[in-house]
């Protein structure tokens, strides 16, 4: 009997040794895949080439570049890139993937945010396209007076689009902007800087912008009048005229600023296209 027990015990010990050598348990193995190293970005400079290319990292392009060396296209690729363009006309900036900050402080350029939650900012005649993501786009039409129309599109995502314009001045020939929010719940914010101006014209006319895809059930529209000490008490009447053709509603929102001893009567107009009706009660009015 004792010999049998010793035999069984020896077999068990041998089995343990064999398992330890040939059937090693890898559950405690600490080897892991290496963490990918993020590519560093670069500080870019105009170099005279037709296309300036960045990296997959966080690239930067500062203002103050030599305009004689300006490219036609700037590709920033991946990363959270930052670029400021202060050279006028015909430069296209492609942000690529990432949360990019693209700015044009001169007219006639194009900013493409690409994928990501981008911040785009431009002045008159600058076209801006947010691409996919929740983008913040700012358009300032108070800087240069020209008849070129800026194109602004938020793309897919819940975008915020802000338009800054003068009111109380004569800018009937200003090109303004054609704006679309794209898919998603978008915010359209219009900020009017009210000024007192006198002119031989009977009425001063400001064309603010044209919004092309307002959805009253999903989007929001806010119009704010910024006043100074001289315009604090100036009266304003807000009216909405709406027509419908083949399911598309065209709304003219008119703000009429009263004539005063210091100012000629002035009108500012915002045109809104929508797939459903809405009224003034659906618009947030501030400073009216």
Secondary structure, DSSP 4 states (H G I P E B T S, - for coil): -HHHHHHHHHHHHHHHHHHHHHS---TT----PPPPPPPP--EE---S-SEEE--SS--EE-S---GGG--SEEE--SS--EEEE-S-SS-EEE--SS--EEEE-SSS-EEE--SS--EEEEETT-EEE--SS--EEEEE-SS---SPPEEEE--SS--EEEEEEEESS-BTT---EEEE--SS--EEEEEEEE-----SSSSEEEEEEEEEEE-TTT-EEEEEEE--TTTTT--EEEEEEEEEETTEEEEEEEEEEPPBTTB--EEEEEEEEESS---GGGEEEE--
